[in-house]
């Protein structure tokens, strides 16, 4: 068993631009952490609001479409996973997103009943 992440399970959560998902998936495969969950989300951060128009009515778009990528890691260092996501998702413009690394208190695999690092 590897001592990555001090022997603990970590959760890496990233909010990225939808058009960067393909690059992030490839970066995670390259770093050895290909198992992910992906969710479409809306949010507001430093990215400026945009004005839109629909049937003659003007409206403001201040909730931008993002993709939430979740990756549980045990054998691969979480910092390497986070850095791979940052490098793959970066455009240099406001609204590129954020990456968070959190400890996981426990993990249980339903099919086998294994727990902890072995469940990941």
N, C-alpha and C positions, 0 to 999 in steps of 0.2 A: 504494500500500500504506500502511496506517495505521501510526503509531508507537505504538499502544497496546501496553502491556506491554513497553516498550522493544524492540519488534520481535520478541519471543519468544512462544512458545506456552506457555500456563499451563494447569494442571489445577486446577479448583475441585471439591473433594469435600465433600459435605454429608451428615451423618447427621441425619435429621429424623423427626418423628412421621408415621406413615402417613396420618393424616387431613389433614395439611398439604401433601401432594403436589400436589393440584390447584392450590392457591394459589401454590406454588413454581413450577410449570410456567407459570402465567400471568405471574408476575413475570419469569421468564426470557424469555418472549416479548416482554414490554414493554420489557426492557432490550436486546433484540436478540441474545440468545443462546439460541435455542430448541432446539438440538441437545443432547440429554442421553442418558445411559444410567442406568437405574434398576434397583436390586437390592434384594430383601428381605433384611434382615440382623437378627441378634439381638445385643444388647450390654448392657453394664452400665456405668453412670457414676454421676452424682450422684442419679439418680432412685431413690427408695427402693424396697426390695423389697416385694412384696405377698404376702399369704397367700391361697391358694386351697383349694378342697376338691373332690375328685373321688371319687365312690363311697364317701363316708365317711372318706376319708383326706385329711389336711391336707398341703399342700405349699407351698413357698415359690417364688415367681416372682421371680428376680433377674436374669434375662436378658429384657430388654424388646424387643418388636418395633420395628424402625426401618426406614427406607427410606434406602438409600445413593444419592445423586444425584451423577453425575459429569458434568462439563461442561468440554470443552476449548475454550479461547478464544484467539484471536489478534488479531482486529480490535476486539473489545470489551474494555475494561479489566477485568482480573480482579477488582479491588477493587469495581467497580460490580456485577459478577455476585454476588460474595460478599455485598455489602450488600443486594441485592435478595432473596437467599435468606433472610438474617437477618430482614429486615422481614416477609417473607411467612410464615415458619415460627414466629415468636415468639408464645408464649402467656403468657410470664412465669412459668410453672411449671417446677419441676425436670424435666429430661428433654426439654427443647426440642431439644437436639442441638448439633452443632458444625459449623463450616465451616473447611476447610483450603484454602490456596492454595499450589500447588507449581509449580516450573519443570519444563518437559518438555524433556529433552535432545534428542530428535529425534522427528519425526513423518513417517510414510510413508503415502501413500494407495495402496492395493493396486491399484485399477482403473487409475489413470492413471500411477502411478509418481512423482507429484510428492512433494516433500519439504519439510520446514520449515513455515513459516507458510502456504504455498500448499496444503499437504495438509489443513489444518484447514478 
